[in-house]
């Protein structure tokens, strides 16, 4: 009797919501506990995508918009939209 091995998974996809108040620590934790483990396989092609969404019930202040836009430009954001 020949037993077939289950095929190895070929991809991992995951998403998580992070509170803004703990973002720095949680992003470091994700890098250490997930990304570094995935990267242990030299054949792994890893893509990390960060999405940020902020809403303001009374509208964003005029001082926040230019600072965030400039920082997003400097950090290489592909998408940055104010509505």
PyMOL commands that set and color helices and strands:
alter all, ss='L'
color gray80, all
select helices_A, chain A and resi 20-38+62-74
alter helices_A, ss='H'
color red, helices_A
deselect
rebuild
show_as cartoon
